[in-house]
Amino acid sequence: MAETVIVTSAREAGALVAGHIADEIGRRRDLTLGVATGSTPLEVYRALAERAREGLDLSGISVFSLDEYVGLPAEHPASYAAVVRTEVTEPLALDPSRVHTPDGAAADPDAAAAAYDRLIVESGGVDIQLLGLGHNGHLAFNEPGSSLASRTRVKTLTTATRRANARFFSDPDDVPTHCITQGVGTILQARHLILLAFGAAKAPAVAQAVEGPISARVPASAIQLHPHVTVVVDEDAAAELEFSDEYRHAWRSKPAAQPL
């Protein structure tokens, strides 16, 4: 099973994960970080920004984001490139040339997706990949039914996903119908996965991802195939975990010298 850490709040989770990332940067200044968008990882970025203000040098790290809308230029305020710029690159004072997102405005999105997948590999791969979790168990834009061996590719956005993201657009009809997303197989090649989830609404998906059968019905369940996964959830998100007591015991008993 994945190492599962149950914390009291998203803020505590952010401090914990940011501390681990900072420790890893201390060992390797050119660390490659995979970032997710949405509200879930924000506390991690805020805690890292605070460490940067206190002197942590993040200028040598590289960043790869998980996905991007097809048809939106990087300058569009609703693009994930813009979100990463405002929530990650600028607050952490990163070198913009080291921050990568798929090219959603490319004339050939399929070629852009393949090129992005190659770039991740050619850059040496992702050291730490931050992940959120959809209510239906999706990872990035890998919705239920996605191949667990999938690579970065163009996907059609579901009606539910477009509806959920409509709040970021002036008109719901402006929400793109397609995206470029890292595939589940691509995500699994990162050396360390950190999955974050908060709130009671995420409890069923957390239980399915961590303890349920591995299935394309719940793409996040593929994390069980990875040799180094850390799941960080609050009490509400952990409510349906059958082995929560064991996870708490393992965390309390973990050797101080052993990293996250």
SULGINOR-V680146 format. One record per residue. RES is the residue in three letters. PSI is psi in degrees with one decimal (* if undefined). OMEGA is omega in whole degrees, -180 to 180 (none if undefined). NEAR is the number of other C-alpha atoms within 12 Angstrom. Layout:
BEGIN
RES/PSI/OMEGA/NEAR, RES/PSI/OMEGA/NEAR
END
This chain:
BEGIN
MET/153.5/176/28, ALA/144.7/172/34, GLU/124.8/-177/33, THR/121.5/-177/43, VAL/122.4/-178/42, ILE/119.6/-176/37, VAL/174.5/-176/31, THR/-22.0/-175/21, SER/164.3/175/25, ALA/-33.0/179/32, ARG/-42.1/177/27, GLU/-40.8/178/26, ALA/-43.7/-180/37, GLY/-43.7/180/37, ALA/-40.4/-180/27, LEU/-49.8/-176/33, VAL/-41.2/178/39, ALA/-37.5/177/35, GLY/-40.9/178/27, HIS/-44.8/180/28, ILE/-42.9/179/41, ALA/-42.0/178/36, ASP/-41.5/-180/23, GLU/-36.8/177/25, ILE/-34.4/175/27, GLY/-30.3/178/18, ARG/-26.0/-177/13, ARG/102.7/-175/20, ARG/-23.1/-178/20, ASP/29.9/180/27, LEU/146.2/176/32, THR/122.4/-176/35, LEU/129.0/173/45, GLY/127.4/-175/42, VAL/148.2/175/45, ALA/155.8/175/42, THR/-177.3/-177/39, GLY/178.5/-175/31, SER/-25.2/-172/25, THR/-47.7/-176/31, PRO/4.2/-173/38, LEU/-38.6/-179/34, GLU/-29.2/175/31, VAL/-46.8/-179/41, TYR/-38.4/179/42, ARG/-42.2/179/31, ALA/-36.5/176/31, LEU/-39.4/178/38, ALA/-39.4/178/31, GLU/-40.8/178/23, ARG/-35.9/177/26, ALA/-40.0/178/26, ARG/-26.9/180/15, GLU/-0.8/174/13, GLY/-4.3/178/15, LEU/124.4/-179/26, ASP/110.8/-179/27, LEU/6.7/-171/40, SER/-20.2/-177/26, GLY/-6.5/-176/23, ILE/155.7/173/36, SER/152.9/-176/37, VAL/136.6/172/40, PHE/128.2/176/45, SER/163.1/-174/46, LEU/-33.5/-169/46, ASP/172.5/178/46, GLU/150.0/175/46, TYR/142.8/172/44, VAL/131.5/177/37, GLY/-7.6/179/28, LEU/127.0/174/31, PRO/159.1/-178/22, ALA/-23.6/-178/25, GLU/-12.2/-179/18, HIS/132.2/-175/22, PRO/-22.3/180/18, ALA/-1.3/179/31, SER/153.9/177/35, TYR/-24.0/173/42, ALA/-41.4/179/37, ALA/-39.6/179/28, VAL/-46.2/179/30, VAL/-38.1/180/38, ARG/-44.5/-176/33, THR/-28.5/-176/25, GLU/-20.1/-175/29, VAL/-63.1/-172/41, THR/-53.0/-176/35, GLU/-47.9/180/23, PRO/-30.8/-178/26, LEU/1.2/-180/35, ALA/46.7/180/29, LEU/158.1/173/31, ASP/113.0/-177/21, PRO/-28.1/-179/25, SER/-14.3/179/16, ARG/2.9/-177/27, VAL/123.7/-172/34, HIS/136.9/171/37, THR/154.7/176/46, PRO/150.6/-180/44, ASP/91.5/-178/37, GLY/-18.9/-178/38, ALA/5.4/-177/28, ALA/145.5/178/25, ALA/-30.8/179/14, ASP/90.4/-177/18, PRO/-34.8/179/27, ASP/-42.0/178/25, ALA/-37.3/179/20, ALA/-38.7/179/30, ALA/-45.1/179/36, ALA/-38.6/179/26, ALA/-38.1/180/25, TYR/-41.7/178/35, ASP/-42.6/179/38, ARG/-39.5/-179/20, LEU/-40.4/178/25, ILE/-47.2/-179/34, VAL/-47.5/-176/21, GLU/-23.9/179/11, SER/-2.3/178/24, GLY/0.9/178/20, GLY/169.2/-178/28, VAL/132.1/179/34, ASP/-49.9/179/34, ILE/122.3/179/39, GLN/116.6/174/41, LEU/138.2/-178/45, LEU/139.4/166/44, GLY/-178.7/-177/39, LEU/124.1/178/44, GLY/157.8/179/38, HIS/-28.8/180/30, ASN/12.7/177/31, GLY/14.5/-179/38, HIS/153.6/173/38, LEU/130.4/-173/48, ALA/-130.0/175/44, PHE/25.9/175/45, ASN/93.3/-178/45, GLU/166.1/177/35, PRO/134.0/-176/29, GLY/-11.5/180/24, SER/144.1/178/32, SER/136.1/178/29, LEU/-6.9/176/33, ALA/7.6/-172/23, SER/149.3/176/29, ARG/177.8/178/32, THR/129.8/-173/43, ARG/174.2/176/40, VAL/132.6/179/35, LYS/150.5/174/32, THR/129.7/179/23, LEU/137.6/178/28, THR/160.1/178/22, THR/-40.4/-180/17, ALA/-40.6/180/18, THR/-42.6/179/28, ARG/-37.9/178/24, ARG/-41.3/-179/19, ALA/-31.5/-178/17, ASN/-1.3/-177/26, ALA/-23.7/-178/19, ARG/-15.3/180/15, PHE/0.6/-178/21, PHE/150.7/-180/19, SER/-27.7/180/12, ASP/127.8/179/14, PRO/-29.6/179/18, ASP/-12.5/-180/15, ASP/-11.2/180/22, VAL/125.7/-180/30, PRO/155.6/-180/31, THR/-11.8/-177/27, HIS/162.2/179/28, CYS/164.7/166/40, ILE/125.5/-178/43, THR/142.2/168/44, GLN/139.5/178/47, GLY/167.8/178/36, VAL/-41.6/179/40, GLY/-38.5/177/28, THR/-47.2/-179/40, ILE/-40.9/-177/48, LEU/-13.4/179/38, GLN/-10.4/174/33, ALA/149.2/-175/35, ARG/-27.6/178/25, HIS/123.7/177/34, LEU/132.4/174/41, ILE/109.4/-179/47, LEU/127.1/-179/51, LEU/141.2/176/50, ALA/137.9/-178/50, PHE/145.0/175/39, GLY/151.0/-177/29, ALA/-30.6/-178/20, ALA/-22.8/-180/22, LYS/-6.7/-174/30, ALA/-46.9/180/31, PRO/-41.8/-179/29, ALA/-37.5/178/39, VAL/-47.3/-180/47, ALA/-41.1/180/37, GLN/-39.4/-178/33, ALA/-40.2/-174/44, VAL/-39.4/-172/44, GLU/-9.9/-177/31, GLY/178.0/177/27, PRO/150.1/176/20, ILE/119.6/-173/25, SER/147.6/175/27, ALA/-16.3/175/28, ARG/-28.6/177/24, VAL/86.9/-176/35, PRO/-33.5/-179/42, ALA/-18.0/178/53, SER/-16.5/179/41, ALA/-17.1/178/41, ILE/-23.5/179/47, GLN/-16.6/180/31, LEU/-8.4/-173/26, HIS/141.2/-178/29, PRO/-15.9/-178/18, HIS/91.9/-179/25, VAL/136.7/172/36, THR/124.1/177/35, VAL/123.5/-179/45, VAL/116.4/-175/45, VAL/155.7/174/46, ASP/176.1/-176/34, GLU/-40.7/-178/29, ASP/-43.2/-179/26, ALA/-22.2/-180/36, ALA/1.1/-169/38, ALA/-27.5/-177/25, GLU/10.8/177/26, LEU/125.6/-178/32, GLU/-33.1/-174/19, PHE/31.8/-176/22, SER/-37.7/179/31, ASP/-39.6/179/18, GLU/-38.5/179/18, TYR/-41.8/179/27, ARG/-42.0/179/23, HIS/-44.3/-179/15, ALA/-39.2/-180/18, TRP/-42.8/179/24, ARG/-31.1/-175/16, SER/1.4/-175/13, LYS/133.9/178/16, PRO/138.0/-176/10, ALA/-30.6/-177/9, ALA/-10.3/-177/9, GLN/126.1/-178/10, PRO/169.1/179/21, LEU/*/none/30
END
